[in-house]
Every structure is written in structure tokens, then in C-alpha cells.
Amino acid sequence: MDEQAAVDEFARLAKPRLRELLKLKIRHIHELTAGTGGETLTIEGQAVQFRLLQTTQPYRDVERFLAEDKVMGYIINPGLLPIVKAISWDVRGRQMLVTRTVAARKSDRGVVGHIDDFGLRINLSFEEEGDEAKIDWECLYGVA
């Protein structure tokens, strides 16, 4: 499996898992414009400041975790759980969660995938020396 296909598969598998873990009981709006952390937008009359949350997973020989029976336990869950936990804490007592697509940066390396309708981006890159891979999970969200 090539790198882009792997990231696309991660995104495909992560979307239902994200919804299952998050169990939102408040309104969720996905803003279609790309952005970065720290920006503020007015959505439905409420100012929403966006926060960029990033988790990184290093892997030596990532190919061994790409098997169907391992990808959820070793790649998807460890990437999603810190993000879900942070969002779950931030939405307590709030009325609305707003997500936004993470904007591309000049320093990006590797291949990128997005979870549709949610501000989550997956970036798979390989170190120049050796077989060490790094998977970055980034989520851009705000609450009101």
C-alpha cells in the first residue's frame, strides 16, 4: 500500500470511530474554510476562537501496523483518543462545537488526509534516515 492510500484508509476508518467516541449532544457545525489555531470567527452571532490540537505518533517500521486487525488498535485509536478527550472536556456546558479544516503549511512533509465534515487532518511523513514514520493528527475546533 502506498503512503497516500494508507492515509486515506486511516481517514476512512477514523471517521466512524471519531463519531462513536465523541457522542456529541450539542450542535456541530463544520466551517468549510481552512484556518489555523488562534483565529476567531463569528458564527451565528457568537464569536468562536479556534484551537489547534495536535498529537504525534512515531512508528518504527509502520508497515507492520497496517494490517486490518492492527490499524484500529495501533494507529487510529491512539491518534483519536487525545483529541476526543480534549473536545469532550471543552464542550461541557457549551451549546455548539465548530470545526474547521486545518490549513496547509509550507513546512508540511509527507502525505495528508482529511476526515470529511470534521476539522481533522492526518499527516504521514517519514524521517530522512531510517524507517521511522511520524503520524500527526491535527484538529481545529472552537466551542460557543
C-alpha positions as CSV (number, residue, x, y, z in Angstrom):
1,M,0.0,0.0,0.0
2,D,1.4,3.4,-0.9
3,E,1.6,6.3,1.6
4,Q,-1.4,8.3,0.2
5,A,-3.6,5.2,0.1
6,A,-2.6,4.4,3.8
7,V,-3.6,7.9,5.0
8,D,-6.8,7.8,3.0
9,E,-7.6,4.5,4.7
10,F,-6.8,6.0,8.1
11,A,-9.2,8.8,7.4
12,R,-11.9,6.4,6.2
13,L,-11.6,4.2,9.3
14,A,-11.3,7.1,11.7
15,K,-14.5,8.9,10.8
16,P,-17.0,6.4,12.2
17,R,-14.7,5.8,15.2
18,L,-14.5,9.5,15.9
19,R,-18.3,9.8,15.9
20,E,-18.6,6.8,18.1
21,L,-16.2,8.1,20.7
22,L,-17.3,11.7,20.6
23,K,-21.1,11.2,21.1
24,L,-21.9,14.8,20.7
25,K,-25.1,16.1,22.4
26,I,-24.6,19.6,21.2
27,R,-24.8,21.1,17.8
28,H,-21.8,20.6,15.5
29,I,-21.1,23.0,12.6
30,H,-18.2,22.4,10.2
31,E,-16.9,25.6,8.7
32,L,-15.7,24.9,5.2
33,T,-12.9,27.5,5.0
34,A,-9.4,26.3,6.1
35,G,-7.8,28.0,9.0
36,T,-5.2,27.9,11.8
37,G,-5.3,28.0,15.5
38,G,-5.9,31.2,17.4
39,E,-8.3,32.7,14.7
40,T,-11.7,34.0,15.8
41,L,-14.8,33.8,13.6
42,T,-18.3,34.9,14.2
43,I,-20.7,32.0,13.7
44,E,-24.4,32.5,14.2
45,G,-23.8,35.7,16.1
46,Q,-21.3,34.1,18.5
47,A,-17.5,34.7,18.5
48,V,-15.7,31.4,18.3
49,Q,-11.9,31.2,18.8
50,F,-10.3,28.2,17.2
51,R,-7.8,25.9,18.9
52,L,-5.4,23.7,17.0
53,L,-4.8,20.4,18.8
54,Q,-2.1,18.2,17.6
55,T,-0.9,14.7,18.6
56,T,2.1,12.9,17.1
57,Q,2.8,9.2,17.0
58,P,6.2,7.9,16.0
59,Y,6.5,4.5,14.4
60,R,9.5,2.4,13.5
61,D,8.5,0.2,10.6
62,V,4.9,1.5,10.3
63,E,4.1,-1.2,7.7
64,R,3.7,-3.8,10.4
65,F,0.7,-1.9,11.8
66,L,-1.1,-1.5,8.5
67,A,-2.7,-5.0,8.7
68,E,-6.5,-4.8,9.0
69,D,-6.5,-6.3,12.5
70,K,-3.9,-3.9,13.9
71,V,-4.6,-0.5,12.3
72,M,-7.5,0.4,14.6
73,G,-5.7,-0.5,17.8
74,Y,-2.2,0.8,17.0
75,I,-2.9,3.8,14.7
76,I,-6.5,5.1,14.8
77,N,-7.3,4.8,18.5
78,P,-4.0,6.3,19.8
79,G,-4.4,9.2,17.4
80,L,-8.1,9.9,18.1
81,L,-8.3,9.4,21.8
82,P,-6.4,12.5,23.0
83,I,-8.4,14.7,20.5
84,V,-11.7,13.2,21.6
85,K,-10.8,13.7,25.3
86,A,-9.9,17.4,24.7
87,I,-13.0,18.1,22.7
88,S,-15.2,16.3,25.2
89,W,-13.9,18.4,28.1
90,D,-14.2,21.7,26.1
91,V,-17.8,21.1,25.0
92,R,-19.1,20.6,28.6
93,G,-21.7,23.2,29.3
94,R,-21.5,24.7,25.8
95,Q,-24.1,24.9,23.0
96,M,-22.1,24.5,19.8
97,L,-18.9,22.8,18.5
98,V,-17.4,24.4,15.4
99,T,-14.8,22.5,13.4
100,R,-12.7,23.8,10.6
101,T,-10.3,22.2,8.1
102,V,-6.7,22.7,9.0
103,A,-4.9,24.9,6.5
104,A,-1.8,23.5,4.7
105,R,1.6,24.9,5.9
106,K,4.8,25.4,4.0
107,S,6.6,23.2,6.4
108,D,4.4,20.2,5.7
109,R,6.1,17.0,4.6
110,G,4.7,13.7,3.6
111,V,1.1,12.9,2.6
112,V,-2.1,14.4,4.1
113,G,-5.6,13.1,4.6
114,H,-8.7,14.7,6.0
115,I,-11.8,13.4,7.8
116,D,-14.7,14.9,5.8
117,D,-17.1,17.1,7.7
118,F,-14.8,17.4,10.7
119,G,-11.7,19.6,11.2
120,L,-9.3,16.7,11.4
121,R,-6.2,16.2,9.4
122,I,-3.8,13.3,9.3
123,N,-0.2,13.7,8.1
124,L,2.1,10.8,7.5
125,S,5.8,11.6,7.0
126,F,9.0,9.6,7.0
127,E,12.3,10.7,8.5
128,E,15.1,11.1,6.0
129,E,17.2,8.4,7.6
130,G,15.9,5.0,8.6
131,D,12.4,3.6,8.5
132,E,10.8,5.8,11.2
133,A,7.5,7.3,10.3
134,K,5.5,10.0,12.1
135,I,1.8,10.4,12.0
136,D,0.4,13.8,13.1
137,W,-3.3,14.1,14.0
138,E,-4.5,17.7,13.9
139,C,-7.9,19.1,14.8
140,L,-9.1,22.7,14.5
141,Y,-12.1,23.4,16.6
142,G,-13.8,26.0,18.8
143,V,-16.8,26.0,21.2
144,A,-19.5,28.5,21.9
